[in-house]
Amino acid sequence: MRVGLIFFFSIICAQIMAQVYGNEWISYNQKHYAFPVVQSGIHKIGYDALLSAGIPLTSISADNFQLFGKENEVPIYIADGGDATINEGDFILFYVEKNDGWLDATLYDDPSWVGNPKYSLYNDTIQYFLTWNNATDNLRFIEEVATDFENYIPTDFVIEEQFSFYSNSYNEGEKSSDASSSFYMPGEGWGSTPRNGSSGYTWDFNTLIFDNIY
């Protein structure tokens, strides 16, 4: 019995040690400079901003820079004039997204219960982290120089996305005997004031342009 208990707790400990916590991307021997992002899109960090942050640009190759967000490395494009050194007038470009419901899904027993995956339960601001290492294979955007577009097969793409978010009311999700659960339930999250009866929302598509959509 004692051997069985030891074996049982060994399995439990092994499972606990194997859990993914989300901070596995961090290299603790590197310095990380955090900055907030509140709007999705292409962002730019220039030479002056890097210098004022105290980053020793003269001792870092542009190839060594990395950017992390949402627990993953983010590809960047560095305009350094081809000398692998960030000097005055040089800059870093990257596409990043503001905070949404990507991490909220871990609060629910079933990630599909998230009311709005595009809207965070807590904050629309997220921290991204600029760091550097000694490697030269960090993620980069590569500038496309090809012009023979007729030789390429087009793939599906999205030109633009637009969303309308309603956050004037917090919906408690499924209830039992009109009591809310302490767990996150299906339908729980920010939305609009609930409407009863037959009154609902009217969707107006008259302003949408469908020309050349395929």
C-alpha positions in Angstrom: 0.0 0.0 0.0 2.8 2.4 0.9 4.5 1.7 -2.4 1.3 2.3 -4.2 0.8 5.7 -2.4 4.3 6.8 -3.3 3.7 5.8 -6.9 0.4 7.7 -7.0 1.9 10.9 -5.6 4.8 10.6 -7.9 2.4 10.6 -10.9 0.6 13.7 -9.4 3.8 15.6 -8.9 5.0 14.8 -12.5 1.7 16.1 -13.9 2.0 19.3 -11.9 5.5 19.8 -13.1 4.4 19.3 -16.7 1.8 22.0 -16.6 2.1 24.9 -19.0 1.9 28.2 -17.1 2.3 30.6 -20.1 5.7 32.1 -19.0 7.8 29.5 -20.8 8.8 32.0 -23.5 10.8 34.1 -20.9 14.6 33.9 -21.1 15.6 35.0 -17.6 19.1 35.8 -18.7 17.8 38.5 -21.1 16.5 42.0 -20.3 12.9 42.7 -21.4 11.5 46.2 -22.1 7.7 46.3 -21.7 5.4 48.7 -23.5 1.6 48.8 -23.6 -0.5 48.3 -26.7 -4.1 49.5 -26.8 -4.8 49.4 -30.5 -4.3 46.6 -33.0 -2.2 47.6 -36.1 1.3 48.3 -37.3 3.5 49.9 -34.7 6.8 51.6 -34.8 9.7 52.0 -32.3 12.3 54.5 -33.4 15.9 55.1 -32.5 15.2 57.9 -30.1 12.6 55.8 -28.1 15.1 52.9 -27.9 17.9 55.2 -26.8 15.7 57.0 -24.2 14.8 53.6 -22.7 18.4 53.0 -22.0 18.9 50.2 -24.5 22.6 50.0 -25.4 22.2 50.1 -29.1 25.9 50.4 -29.9 26.6 47.0 -28.4 23.6 45.1 -29.9 23.3 43.8 -33.5 19.9 44.5 -35.1 19.7 40.8 -35.9 19.6 40.0 -32.1 16.3 41.8 -31.3 13.2 39.9 -30.5 9.6 40.9 -29.7 7.2 38.9 -27.6 3.5 39.1 -26.9 0.6 36.8 -26.0 3.3 34.2 -24.9 4.8 34.0 -28.4 7.5 35.6 -30.4 6.2 38.3 -32.9 8.0 38.9 -36.2 9.5 42.3 -36.7 11.0 44.4 -39.5 14.0 46.5 -38.8 15.0 49.4 -41.1 18.7 49.7 -40.2 20.2 50.7 -43.6 21.6 47.2 -44.0 24.4 47.7 -41.4 22.8 45.6 -38.7 23.1 48.5 -36.3 20.2 50.8 -35.2 21.3 54.4 -35.7 19.6 57.7 -35.8 16.6 57.5 -38.2 16.4 53.7 -38.0 13.3 52.0 -36.6 11.5 48.7 -35.8 8.1 47.9 -37.4 5.7 45.2 -36.3 2.1 44.2 -36.3 0.6 43.5 -32.9 -3.0 43.3 -31.4 -4.6 44.8 -28.4 -5.8 42.6 -25.6 -8.9 40.5 -26.4 -10.4 37.3 -24.9 -7.5 35.1 -25.9 -6.5 34.5 -22.2 -10.0 34.6 -20.8 -10.7 31.3 -22.4 -8.6 29.6 -19.7 -11.2 30.8 -17.0 -14.0 28.6 -18.5 -14.2 24.8 -18.3 -15.0 24.9 -22.0 -13.2 27.6 -24.0 -16.1 27.8 -26.4 -18.2 29.3 -23.6 -16.4 32.7 -24.0 -19.1 35.2 -24.7 -17.0 37.4 -27.0 -13.4 36.2 -27.9 -12.7 39.7 -29.4 -13.4 41.5 -26.1 -11.5 41.0 -22.9 -13.3 40.6 -19.6 -10.7 42.8 -17.8 -8.6 45.1 -20.0 -8.1 46.1 -23.6 -4.4 46.9 -22.9 -1.7 44.3 -23.2 2.1 44.4 -22.6 4.5 43.5 -25.3 8.2 42.9 -24.6 11.3 43.9 -26.6 14.4 41.9 -25.8 17.6 40.7 -27.5 19.8 37.6 -27.5 22.9 36.4 -29.4 21.0 34.6 -32.1 20.6 35.7 -35.7 17.6 33.6 -36.6 14.9 35.6 -34.7 11.6 36.1 -36.4 11.6 38.7 -39.2 9.3 40.0 -41.9 11.0 39.7 -45.2 10.5 42.5 -47.7 8.9 41.1 -50.9 10.7 42.2 -54.1 9.0 40.0 -56.6 6.9 41.7 -59.4 5.9 38.7 -61.5 2.5 38.4 -59.7 0.9 36.6 -62.7 3.0 33.6 -61.8 1.5 33.3 -58.3 -1.8 31.6 -57.3 -3.9 33.9 -55.1 -5.0 32.6 -51.7 -8.0 33.6 -49.5 -7.5 36.8 -47.7 -9.3 39.4 -45.6 -9.0 43.1 -46.4 -10.6 44.4 -43.3 -12.5 43.4 -40.2 -15.0 45.6 -38.3 -16.6 44.8 -35.0 -19.1 46.4 -32.7 -18.7 45.7 -29.0 -21.4 46.1 -26.4 -20.0 46.4 -22.8 -22.6 48.4 -20.9 -23.8 45.3 -19.0 -22.1 42.3 -17.4 -24.0 39.1 -18.1 -23.7 36.5 -15.4 -24.3 33.5 -17.7 -26.3 30.4 -17.0 -27.9 30.4 -13.6 -29.5 27.7 -11.4 -32.6 28.7 -9.4 -31.7 32.3 -10.3 -28.3 32.0 -8.6 -25.0 32.7 -10.3 -22.2 30.2 -10.1 -18.8 31.1 -8.7 -17.4 29.5 -11.9 -17.4 31.1 -15.3 -20.5 29.8 -17.1 -21.7 29.8 -20.8 -22.8 33.3 -21.8 -20.9 35.1 -19.1 -19.2 38.2 -20.1 -19.6 41.8 -21.2 -22.5 42.6 -23.5 -25.5 44.8 -23.9 -28.5 45.1 -21.5 -30.6 41.9 -21.9 -33.9 42.3 -23.8 -37.0 40.4 -23.0 -39.9 39.4 -25.1 -40.0 39.8 -28.9 -38.0 43.1 -29.0 -34.6 42.6 -30.3 -31.9 44.2 -32.4 -32.2 45.4 -36.0 -29.2 44.9 -38.1 -28.7 47.5 -40.8 -26.5 46.2 -43.7 -27.3 49.1 -46.0 -24.0 50.8 -45.4 -21.9 47.8 -46.3 -20.3 47.7 -49.7 -20.3 44.3 -51.4 -18.8 45.4 -54.8 -15.9 43.2 -55.9 -16.2 40.8 -53.0 -15.5 37.2 -53.9 
